[in-house]
Amino acid sequence: MIRVLKPGLLTTVQDLGRTGCQQYGIVVGGALDAFAARVVNLIVGNDDNAAVLELAQTGPELQFARDALIAWNGGDFDATIGGQALPRDRAVRVAAGETVNFGVARSGLRAWVAIAGGIDVPLVMGSRTTYRRAGIGGHQGRPLIAGDELKTFAPGERALAMMASLKTAEKRATTWTVRPETMGKQAPAGVVRAMRGPEWEWFSEDAQRDFFSAEWQTTKEADRMGVRLQGPGLVLVKPREMISAAVSTGVVQVPPSGHPIVLLPSRQSVGGYPRIAAVAGVDIGRFTQLRPGGKMRFDKISLPVAQELWLARERDLGRVQLGLARMTG
C-alpha cells in the first residue's frame, strides 16, 4: 500500500494507453512519453504496460507501507528518500514506512515512477490509464489527492531478487542504470525530426521553408492533447477548407492562426486543420519536457528514416532487456 501524503501538481496513473476505442470517442492517452514509461518498468522487472505514476512539474510525497522496489526517470526532479537524494534511472529499494518526495522539477517537466508489480487500479476498456475528461481509469478517474491509497500487484521474481540482493548488500540502489536517452540514434539537443505531412503542398514556399528552418518556441497553450508553437506564421497558398481527417500522435496541425500544434497522446482522433508534418515517433517524448518558452527546431527526414530510427531504438531496448535478464537472474 502506498499513501499519498502530498499529491504534487498533476500526478496520475498511466500505462501505454487505451487502444481500440477511438471509434467511440475515447482517446488513446497513456504516458506522454511511452518509451520512458517502458524503460522505467523494465528497470523494476515489470511488463511494458504496467501502470506507473506520471508526474508534472511538482511531484508527490509518497509513504510506503511495505518494502518496495521503485525506479523513476524523465525530468530532473528534486527527488529524495529519507532526506537523501533518490537516484534516477536505476532500481531503488524502499523500506516499509519510508517516505519518498519528488519535489520540484529543476529542469524538464515530467517524470515517470514505476513500482515493482505495477499499480493496481481497475482495467477500464482494457487499460489502467487515467482519462481525466471522461473521469475514467487510473485512480478514480482523476489525478491523485492527499490521502489517496494505492495498491500494487505482487513484485515479480526478478524484482524480489533485486530487493533481496540490495538488502543483503545494505545498498539503496543498483550500481547499473538504464537511461532512455542512451538508446537508439538520438537527435541533437533542441532538435525534433519530422516528416512532411499529407497537406504539405497546401502551404506556401515560405511556410515550407520556415517550418524546417525557423526556431520555434513552446507556448503556455499546452496539455496532454498537444503543444502550440510560436514562430513565423505558416500560411496556405490559397484559402482552403478540408474535411476532417484522421490524426495521430505527433501530427503537426496548422490552424488559421498559422501557429502549429503538435498533437500528443491524449489528442482527438480526427481534426480539420491541415497537417503540415508528423514528428518521428522516437522524438515525440521531447515535447513532454519542454516548458513554455522552450526552443526547438524541426529537422526534415523521410518515412523510411523514421522507421529505421524506431527499429534502432527497439533493438537497443531488446539488448538491454537481455542484459538485465542475465545479470539479475
C-alpha positions as CSV (number, residue, x, y, z in Angstrom):
1,M,0.0,0.0,0.0
2,I,1.2,3.5,-0.9
3,R,-0.2,6.5,0.9
4,V,-0.2,9.9,-0.9
5,L,0.9,12.5,1.7
6,K,1.1,15.3,-0.9
7,P,-0.2,14.8,-4.5
8,G,2.0,17.1,-6.4
9,L,0.7,19.4,-9.2
10,L,-0.7,16.8,-11.5
11,T,0.1,13.2,-10.6
12,T,-1.8,10.5,-12.5
13,V,-1.8,6.7,-13.1
14,Q,-0.8,5.9,-16.6
15,D,0.0,2.9,-18.8
16,L,0.6,2.7,-22.5
17,G,-2.9,3.9,-23.4
18,R,-6.4,2.8,-24.2
19,T,-6.2,1.4,-27.7
20,G,-9.1,0.2,-29.9
21,C,-11.7,2.7,-28.5
22,Q,-11.2,5.8,-30.7
23,Q,-14.3,5.0,-32.7
24,Y,-16.3,5.6,-29.6
25,G,-14.7,8.9,-28.9
26,I,-12.3,7.6,-26.3
27,V,-8.7,8.9,-26.7
28,V,-5.7,6.6,-26.5
29,G,-3.9,8.7,-23.9
30,G,-1.4,6.9,-21.7
31,A,2.1,8.0,-20.6
32,L,3.1,11.1,-22.6
33,D,6.5,9.6,-23.2
34,A,5.6,5.9,-23.7
35,F,9.2,4.9,-24.2
36,A,10.3,6.4,-20.8
37,A,7.4,4.5,-19.2
38,R,8.5,1.3,-20.8
39,V,12.1,1.7,-19.6
40,V,11.2,2.6,-16.0
41,N,9.0,-0.5,-15.9
42,L,11.9,-2.6,-17.3
43,I,14.2,-1.4,-14.5
44,V,12.0,-2.9,-11.8
45,G,11.1,-6.1,-13.7
46,N,7.6,-5.1,-14.8
47,D,5.8,-5.7,-18.1
48,D,5.9,-2.8,-20.5
49,N,2.3,-2.0,-19.9
50,A,2.3,-2.0,-16.1
51,A,0.7,1.1,-14.6
52,V,3.1,3.8,-13.5
53,L,2.8,7.3,-12.0
54,E,3.3,10.3,-14.3
55,L,4.4,13.5,-12.5
56,A,4.2,17.0,-13.8
57,Q,6.3,19.9,-12.6
58,T,5.9,19.2,-8.9
59,G,5.9,15.6,-7.8
60,P,4.1,13.8,-4.9
61,E,5.2,12.8,-1.5
62,L,4.5,9.0,-1.0
63,Q,4.7,6.8,2.0
64,F,5.3,3.1,1.5
65,A,3.6,0.6,3.9
66,R,5.7,-2.3,2.7
67,D,9.2,-2.9,1.3
68,A,9.2,-2.0,-2.4
69,L,11.4,-1.6,-5.4
70,I,10.9,1.6,-7.4
71,A,12.5,3.4,-10.3
72,W,12.0,6.8,-11.9
73,N,13.1,8.7,-15.0
74,G,12.3,11.8,-17.0
75,G,12.9,15.4,-15.9
76,D,15.4,16.4,-13.2
77,F,13.2,16.4,-10.1
78,D,14.5,17.2,-6.7
79,A,13.7,13.7,-5.5
80,T,14.6,12.4,-2.1
81,I,14.2,9.4,0.2
82,G,14.7,9.8,3.9
83,G,16.2,13.2,3.2
84,Q,18.8,11.7,0.8
85,A,18.9,12.1,-3.0
86,L,16.8,9.5,-4.8
87,P,18.9,8.0,-7.7
88,R,17.3,8.3,-11.1
89,D,17.3,5.6,-13.9
90,R,18.0,2.7,-11.5
91,A,16.3,0.3,-9.2
92,V,15.9,1.7,-5.7
93,R,14.9,-0.2,-2.5
94,V,12.4,1.5,-0.3
95,A,11.8,0.1,3.2
96,A,8.4,-0.2,4.9
97,G,7.5,3.1,6.4
98,E,9.8,5.2,4.4
99,T,8.7,8.3,2.5
100,V,9.7,9.4,-1.0
101,N,9.4,13.0,-2.0
102,F,9.7,14.0,-5.7
103,G,9.8,17.8,-5.1
104,V,10.0,20.3,-8.0
105,A,11.4,19.7,-11.5
106,R,14.7,21.7,-11.8
107,S,14.7,21.0,-15.5
108,G,12.3,19.3,-17.8
109,L,8.7,19.0,-16.9
110,R,7.6,15.4,-16.3
111,A,8.8,12.1,-14.8
112,W,7.6,8.5,-14.5
113,V,7.7,6.3,-11.5
114,A,7.4,2.5,-11.6
115,I,6.8,0.3,-8.6
116,A,7.7,-3.4,-8.9
117,G,4.5,-5.3,-9.6
118,G,2.7,-2.2,-11.1
119,I,0.0,-0.1,-9.6
120,D,-3.3,-2.0,-9.0
121,V,-6.2,0.0,-10.3
122,P,-9.2,-1.3,-12.3
123,L,-9.0,-2.0,-16.0
124,V,-11.3,0.2,-17.9
125,M,-11.7,-0.6,-21.6
126,G,-8.6,-2.7,-21.4
127,S,-6.4,0.0,-19.8
128,R,-5.5,1.4,-16.4
129,T,-4.6,4.9,-17.8
130,T,-6.3,8.0,-16.4
131,Y,-8.7,9.8,-18.8
132,R,-9.5,13.0,-16.8
133,R,-12.0,14.5,-19.2
134,A,-14.2,11.4,-19.1
135,G,-13.4,10.7,-15.4
136,I,-12.4,7.1,-16.1
137,G,-9.4,4.9,-15.5
138,G,-6.4,5.4,-13.2
139,H,-7.3,6.1,-9.5
140,Q,-11.0,7.0,-9.6
141,G,-10.6,8.7,-13.0
142,R,-8.7,11.7,-11.6
143,P,-5.2,13.0,-10.5
144,L,-4.1,11.9,-7.1
145,I,-5.1,13.9,-4.0
146,A,-3.7,13.9,-0.4
147,G,-5.0,10.8,1.5
148,D,-5.3,8.5,-1.5
149,E,-4.1,5.0,-1.0
150,L,-2.7,3.0,-3.9
151,K,-2.4,-0.8,-4.1
152,T,0.2,-2.6,-6.1
153,F,0.4,-6.0,-7.6
154,A,2.9,-8.5,-6.2
155,P,6.5,-7.9,-7.4
156,G,7.9,-10.4,-9.9
157,E,10.7,-12.9,-9.3
158,R,13.4,-10.6,-10.7
159,A,12.2,-7.6,-8.6
160,L,12.2,-9.8,-5.4
161,A,15.7,-11.0,-6.2
162,M,17.0,-7.4,-6.7
163,M,15.3,-6.3,-3.4
164,A,17.0,-9.2,-1.5
165,S,20.3,-8.5,-3.1
166,L,20.2,-4.8,-2.3
167,K,19.1,-5.5,1.3
168,T,21.9,-8.1,1.8
169,A,24.5,-5.7,0.5
170,E,23.0,-2.8,2.5
171,K,22.7,-0.8,-0.6
172,R,19.9,1.7,-1.5
173,A,20.1,1.3,-5.3
174,T,21.7,-0.7,-8.1
175,T,25.0,0.5,-9.5
176,W,23.7,0.0,-13.0
177,T,21.4,2.4,-14.8
178,V,19.1,2.3,-17.8
179,R,18.6,5.7,-19.4
180,P,16.1,6.1,-22.3
181,E,18.2,8.8,-24.0
182,T,21.1,6.4,-24.5
183,M,19.1,4.1,-26.8
184,G,18.7,4.5,-30.5
185,K,20.1,7.3,-32.6
186,Q,19.3,10.5,-30.7
187,A,18.9,13.8,-32.4
188,P,20.9,16.8,-31.1
189,A,19.5,18.7,-28.2
190,G,16.7,21.1,-29.3
191,V,16.1,19.2,-32.5
192,V,13.0,17.2,-33.4
193,R,12.9,15.1,-36.5
194,A,9.8,15.2,-38.6
195,M,8.3,14.2,-42.0
196,R,6.2,16.2,-44.4
197,G,2.5,15.8,-43.8
198,P,-0.4,15.0,-46.1
199,E,-1.3,18.7,-46.7
200,W,2.3,19.8,-47.1
201,E,1.7,21.0,-50.6
202,W,-1.1,23.3,-49.4
203,F,1.4,25.6,-47.7
204,S,3.3,28.4,-49.4
205,E,7.0,28.1,-50.2
206,D,7.8,30.5,-47.4
207,A,5.8,28.4,-44.9
208,Q,7.5,25.2,-46.1
209,R,11.0,26.8,-45.8
210,D,10.2,28.3,-42.4
211,F,8.8,25.2,-40.9
212,F,12.2,23.4,-41.1
213,S,14.5,26.4,-40.7
214,A,12.9,28.5,-38.1
215,E,13.4,28.3,-34.3
216,W,10.1,27.5,-32.6
217,Q,9.0,28.3,-29.0
218,T,6.6,26.4,-27.0
219,T,3.7,28.4,-25.5
220,K,1.5,28.2,-22.4
221,E,-1.1,26.6,-24.6
222,A,0.0,23.0,-23.8
223,D,-1.6,20.0,-22.2
224,R,-1.9,16.3,-22.7
225,M,-3.6,16.8,-26.0
226,G,-0.9,18.9,-27.7
227,V,1.5,21.8,-27.6
228,R,1.1,25.0,-29.6
229,L,4.3,26.6,-31.0
230,Q,5.1,30.2,-31.6
231,G,7.2,31.3,-34.6
232,P,6.7,32.5,-38.2
233,G,3.0,32.3,-39.3
234,L,2.5,29.4,-41.6
235,V,0.1,30.3,-44.4
236,L,-1.5,28.4,-47.2
237,V,-1.0,29.0,-50.9
238,K,-4.7,29.9,-51.1
239,P,-7.6,29.7,-48.6
240,R,-8.9,26.1,-48.3
241,E,-11.1,24.1,-46.1
242,M,-10.6,20.4,-45.5
243,I,-12.9,17.6,-44.5
244,S,-11.9,16.3,-41.0
245,A,-9.3,13.6,-41.3
246,A,-7.6,11.1,-39.1
247,V,-4.8,12.4,-36.9
248,S,-2.3,10.5,-34.7
249,T,0.2,11.3,-32.0
250,G,2.9,13.5,-33.5
251,V,0.9,15.1,-36.2
252,V,1.5,18.8,-36.6
253,Q,-1.7,20.7,-37.4
254,V,-1.8,24.3,-38.5
255,P,-5.0,26.3,-37.5
256,P,-6.0,29.6,-39.2
257,S,-3.7,31.5,-36.8
258,G,-0.7,29.9,-38.5
259,H,0.9,28.7,-35.3
260,P,1.3,24.9,-35.4
261,I,0.1,22.4,-32.8
262,V,2.0,19.2,-32.1
263,L,-0.5,16.5,-31.1
264,L,0.3,14.4,-28.0
265,P,-1.2,11.0,-26.8
266,S,-4.4,12.4,-25.4
267,R,-5.2,14.1,-28.8
268,Q,-8.5,13.7,-30.6
269,S,-8.9,11.0,-33.3
270,V,-9.8,13.4,-36.1
271,G,-9.0,17.0,-37.0
272,G,-10.0,19.6,-39.5
273,Y,-6.7,21.6,-39.7
274,P,-4.1,21.0,-42.5
275,R,-1.4,18.6,-41.4
276,I,1.9,20.1,-42.4
277,A,4.1,17.5,-40.8
278,A,4.4,14.5,-38.5
279,V,7.0,14.1,-35.8
280,A,9.1,10.9,-35.8
281,G,7.8,8.6,-33.1
282,V,11.2,8.4,-31.4
283,D,11.2,12.2,-30.8
284,I,7.7,12.8,-29.5
285,G,8.8,12.4,-25.9
286,R,10.9,15.6,-26.3
287,F,7.7,17.7,-26.3
288,T,6.8,16.3,-22.9
289,Q,9.8,18.0,-21.3
290,L,9.6,21.4,-23.0
291,R,8.4,24.2,-20.7
292,P,6.6,27.4,-22.0
293,G,9.3,29.4,-23.9
294,G,11.3,26.3,-24.6
295,K,13.1,26.5,-28.0
296,M,13.4,23.8,-30.7
297,R,13.6,23.3,-34.4
298,F,12.5,20.6,-36.8
299,D,14.8,18.5,-38.9
300,K,13.3,17.0,-42.1
301,I,13.6,13.3,-42.6
302,S,11.8,10.7,-44.7
303,L,9.4,8.0,-43.5
304,P,11.9,5.1,-44.1
305,V,14.4,7.0,-41.9
306,A,11.8,7.5,-39.2
307,Q,11.0,3.8,-39.3
308,E,14.7,2.9,-39.0
309,L,15.1,5.2,-36.0
310,W,12.2,3.4,-34.3
311,L,13.7,0.0,-35.1
312,A,17.2,1.0,-33.9
313,R,15.8,2.1,-30.5
314,E,13.8,-1.1,-30.2
315,R,16.9,-3.2,-31.0
316,D,18.8,-1.3,-28.3
317,L,16.0,-1.8,-25.8
318,G,15.9,-5.5,-26.6
319,R,19.7,-5.8,-25.8
320,V,19.2,-4.0,-22.5
321,Q,16.3,-6.4,-21.6
322,L,18.5,-9.4,-22.4
323,G,21.4,-8.0,-20.5
324,L,19.3,-7.3,-17.4
325,A,17.7,-10.7,-17.5
326,R,21.2,-12.3,-17.5
327,M,22.6,-10.0,-14.8
328,T,19.7,-10.2,-12.4
329,G,18.9,-13.9,-13.0
